[in-house]
Amino acid sequence: MKSVDPGILPQSHCSTFQPSEFARKNLIYMTWCGHYYCTGQYYMDRDSYPEALLLFVRNGEMDVKYKHKSYTIHKGDVLLLDCVNPHYYRSHDGTEFVYIHFDGGNSHALVDYVIELNGSPIFRQDENMEIGKELYETALMHEKGTVQPPLYISTWITQLLYKLSLSAVPPIEENAPISEAIRYILAHVGEPITLDDLSQLTNFSPYYLSHLFKKQTGYSPSEYIINTRLEKAQRLLTHSRKSVAEIAYEVGYGSASSFINVFTRKVGCTPKTYRTQQQSGNVLATNDIEIF
């Protein structure tokens, strides 16, 4: 179909979709895709729109405002927006881009997470060309009438966001400060660990350390410490006869009750229940081997 928006040239095309009830309730689904050739008259200016946007610039430039910050995107850039937030974009003469709008599932949380990892809704990296190619082929496919299964679409969009998230997070070098902080956490998991301790270790301010740590690991330092303690606790519950109180102190908690509260909130069951479930699973696995 042809867009009726001002500034969209005749060779442009777009497709719209109505998700099934199952897709609407359970999956990430696509609502629009398209390939636009634009003049400087094309723009969108909205306080809110219920869907997310993923856009690849094939040629030209666009001016963008998102959450009250201004950007200019160029050929080869990827733009990712959670459009429930205020946003504006305007093309320059000669701009060409491909895009999808999507919604459903945990799409908005994923978009916000990837943008936060990157520190910007604009992505400039090697993976952009691959993402742009996939958006172009999807727009062309649907213009020709191809229908893709809802589960495929949901998985595909998640993979696109995953590719952006990988590019947004630089690899952790072995001797880098964040790697040093991680080694310290692993070595002192049963002891009190504060942000100030890690700050002094890395010679970073607490604020910058927290920002860089989350950018490179996906977790804040405190979240990483908690996860490390719980992972060790899960191993001890599964493979040792130590009491819950003994395990609590071994993984750095001052009391069994505080450990139980955190464990239950994060894992979804009490340490005692977790141990019972793991032991039942081990017994079942052993019995299976004996039978067959």
N, C-alpha and C positions, 0 to 999 in steps of 0.2 A: 504494500500500500504506500501511498505518497503522504508525506507530512504536509499539513496546512499551516505550519508555523511560519511567520514572516522570516525571510532570510535563508530559507532552505531551498536549494536549487533543484530543478526538475529531475536530475539524474539520481537524486537521493531516494532511499527507500527505508521502510521500517515495518516491523511486525508487532502485533499486540497479542497477548495470550490471556485466557481465562483459566486459572488453575482449577483442577478438580477439587472436590471437597476434601479428599484424602490428602492431596498435596498442600492445600491451604492449612490443614490442621497439623501436618506432620513434617513437611519438607520445606526446604528453600526452593522457591519457584521464581521463574522469570516472568516479568509482566510486559516488557518491551525489549526489542533489540533493533538496531538499525545501523545504517551507513549514511552519513550526512556530508554533503558538500554545501558550504555556507558562504554567505556574504557577511559583511560587518553588521547587518541588521538582525542577525539571529542572536537571541539571548533568552535566558531564564532568570527570573528574579522572584524568589519565593521565601516566605517565612517558614514554611514547613511543607513537606510532601511525604507521604507515608512509605516511600520505598528508598532503597539504596541505589547508587549509581556507580558503575565502573565504566570508564571511558579511556580510549587510547587515541592519541592525536597522530594521524597519518601524515598530515601536512599542515603548515600554518601555525597560528598561535591563538590562544584564548586567554581572556582575563577572568580570574576566578576570585570570589570572596566566599570564605567559609568560616563560620564562627567569628566573624568580624575581623578576619585577617585576609590580606590581599596577596594574590599570586599571579604570575604569568606562566602559562604552560606552553610548551613548544613541541615540535615534531619529535616523536619518540617517547613522550611523557605519558604516564598513566595517572589518571585522576580517580580517586576513590572518595565518595561522599556518602555519609548517612544523611539523607535529605530531610529527615525529621528536624534537623537543625537549619537555621537560616543559611541560605546559599544563593549565589549569583554567578552566572557565567555568561560571557559574551564572546562570540567568535570574531576574528579579524577577517577581512576579505581573503578568500582563497583557503580558508580552513577546511580540512577534511578530517572526520573522526568516525570511529565505530564505538558502539556502546551497548550496554545492557542495563535495564532497571530490574531489580529483584527484591523479594520480600520473603517473609515466612521463616519458620523455624527460629534458629538463633542468629539469623543473618545480621541484625543490627548490632548485637553484642560482638560478633566476629569483626564487623567493619570497624567499630570503635576500637577494638583491641589492636587491629592491624595498623590503623592510623596512629594510635598512641605509640606503638612500637617504632614506627617510622619517624614520629615527631612531626608529621606533616601529611596532608592528604595527597601530596604530589610525590610520585615515585619515579626515580631516575636510575635505572640499573639495566644490566644485560638481559634479565628475564622479560623486560618490557616487550621486546620484539616478538617473543613467543606468545605472550598474552595478547598482543595486538593481532597476531595471525589467527589465534583461536576466535577472537571476537569478530574478525572479518569473515571467517569461514562460517561462523554461526549465523551472522546476519544474512549472508548469501544463501545458506542452506534454507533458512526459513522463508526468504523471499521466493525461493523456488517451490515452496510448499512442503518441505520435509518436516516431519513431526518427530520430535525426540521424546523418549519416555521420561516421565516426571522424575523418577529416581536417578536417571542419568543426569538430568539438568541439575538436580540438587547436589549430586556428587561433584559435577564439573565446576559449579560455582564455588563450592568449598575448596576444591583444588586450586582454583585461581587465587583465592584469598590466602591459601597456604603458601603458594609460590611468592606472593607479595610479602608475607610475613617472614619467610626465610631470607629474602633479600634485605628486609629491613633490619634483621639482626645480624651484626657482623660476627664472624666466628671468634670464639674465645681463644686467644693465643696462650700457649702453655705457660709462659712467664709473665703474662699480663696481670695487672693488679686485680682484676675480677677473678682470674684463675687462682691467684694467691688467696683471695678472700674465701673462695670455695674450699680450697684445701684446708684453710684454718677452721672453717665450720665443720668439715668432716672429721678433723682431728680432735676437736674440742666439743663434739656434739653433746656430751654429758655434762658440760660446764655452762655457767652463765655466759652468754655471748650478747654483747650490746652493739648497737650501730657505732658508738664511739670507739669500741675496740677495733672494728673493721676499718673505720675511718683513719685511725692512727696507723694501722697496719699498711694501708694503701696510700697514705698521704693525700687522700682526697677529703674534701669537706663532706659531712654527712649527707647534705642535699645532693651534691654531684654524684657521690657514690651510689645513693639510692636510685638516681636517674639512670646511671650507666649500668648498674646491676640489673635493673628491670629490663632495660633495652637489650642486654645481651643474654639474659636467661629467661625472660618472661615473668619473673617473680621479683617482688621486693626482697631485700635481705631478710626481713622478719618472716616472710612467707617461706623463703628457702630454708631457713633454720627450722621452722615448724615441720615442713615436709621431710627434711632430713631426719629429724627426731622420730617422726611417725614411721618412716620407712624402717629405721633401726628397730623401733618397737614392734612393728609387724613381724620382722624376722625373729625377734626374741620370743614373741608369743607363739610363733609357729614351731620354732626349733629348740626351745629351752623349757625347763620346768620352773623357771623363776616366777615368783608371784607378780601380780599386777603392780603392787607397791614397789617391789624391787626394780622392776622394769622402768617404772616412772622415774625413780631417782637415777637410774643408769642413763636415761636419755635426757636428763637435764631438768626435770620438773621437781619443784620443791615439795609437792604433795601428790598423793595418789588421786585425790579428787580433782585437782586442776588438770592432771594428765587425762583422766577419764573424760572430763568435759570436752577438752580439745579433741581427743581421739574420736569421741562419739560424733562431734560436730563435723569433723573432716572426713572420717571414714564411713559414717552412717550407721555404726553399731558400736556397742561397748567393747572394750578390750576382751572381756570374758566371752562375749558372744562371738567375736572375731576368732578367738582361739578355738572355741568349740567347732565353728564352721570349718576352720582349717584342718583340725584333727579329723573331723568327719570325712572331709575330702581325701585326706591321706589314707584313712582306713579303706575308703571305697576304692581308691586307686590300687591299693595293695590286694584287696579281694579280687579285683578285676584281673590282675596279673595271675593270681593263683588259679582262678577258674579257667582262664584260656591258656 
